[in-house]
Amino acid sequence: MQNERIFKMSFAGVYPHYITKAEKKGRTKEEVDTIIRWLTGYSQQQLQEVIDHNTSFADFFAQAPQLNPNVSKITGVICGYRVEDIENKLMQKIRYLDKLVDELAKGKAMERILRS
C-alpha cells in the first residue's frame, strides 16, 4: 500500500526537494536535471513538461524515453534498502533516482554519479 501512495505522488511535488537537498550541499539545479535526464532519457524540455503537468512517478517512469543502459551500475543503500535488490521495478527506478541525488548531495563528482 505504501508503494501505491508513492507511485501516485506527483514528480513535480518531489522535484523541489531534490533541488533543495542538492543546493544545501553547494550543488545546482542544473546538476540535478542532468542526473534526471541521464537516468530517464528526457530532454530538458520534456522534463519541464512532466513537471508542469504534475505527472505521477508511475507515469514519469512509464513515459521516460529510455532508462539509461548503465542503470545496473547504480548500487548501494538508500532508505535502508539495497537498490539492486528491490524487486518492484518501479520502486527500484524511484530509488535509483533518490540514490543519484543523494550521491550528488554527498559531493561525488558528476562523472562518478553518471557512471562514466
N, C-alpha and C positions, 0 to 999 in steps of 0.2 A: 504494500500500500504506500509506503514511504517513497518508493521509486516512482510510482504513478504521479505523485504530487510533484516530484522534481521534473519529470518528463513534461508535465503540463505548464511548468513555470515559463514565463517569458524570458527569452535570452536577453532582451533589452533590459529586463529588471535586474539581471545579474551582472551584465556587462560593466556598469559603472563601478561595481565592487572590484572587478578585475583591475580596472584603471586605477582606482584608489589604492589598492594593495601595491601595485607596481610603483605608483608615484610616491608613496610613503617611503619607498626604498631608493628613490632617486632615478627610477626608470620612467619611461614615457608611454603615453597612449599609443604612439606610433609603433613602439616595440610590441605592445600587447596586440595591436592589429596585425602586425607581421606574423606573430605566433598563430593567431586565429586563421589567417589566410594560408599559412604554411600547412596547418593541420587539416583544413577543410577544402582548400582549393577555391574559396570565394575570392572574387576581386574586391577591391576596396568599395566600389560602388554597390556590389551585391551585398556586402557586409552591411553597409549603411541601410540598404533596403530592408534587410532582415530586422535590423534594429528599429527602423521606422514603422514596420508592420507588427511589432510585438510578437514575433514568431516564437512559438514554443520551442523548448530544447529538442523535443521529439522531431518537430518539423525542421528545425535548424540543421540537424544532422541528416535527416532523411533527404533534404533538398541540397545538401552540400555537393558541389560539383564533383569532388573526388577526395577521399581521405588520402592523406599522404602515404606513399608506399613505405616510408621509413617509420610508420607509426609503431611497429612492433619493437623498435629500439627504445621506446619510452617505457622505462621500468622504474620500480621503486614504490614507496608507500605514500599514499595520500588519503587523508581522512581515516587512517587506521587499516586500509586495505592495500594489498599489492595490486597495482593497476593491471599487471599482466595476468593476474589470476581472477579478475572479475568476470563472472560468467555472462551476465546480461550485457550484450554488445552495446546497447545504447548507454547504459550506465558507464561502461568502460570508456566510451568516447568522451562522455562528460568529464570523467575523472582524468583522462588524458589531458584535456584542456586545463583542468584545475592544476595538474602536475606541472604543465609547461609554464603557467602563470606563476606558480609557486617558485619554480626554478629561476624565473626572471627576477622575482622579488628577492630571492636569496643572492642575487648578484652574479649568477652564471653568465658566461659570455654567450652571445646570440648564436655563434657557430655551434656551441655545445648543445644549446637548447634545441636548435633546429636539426640536430643530429647530422651535421655536415661533415 
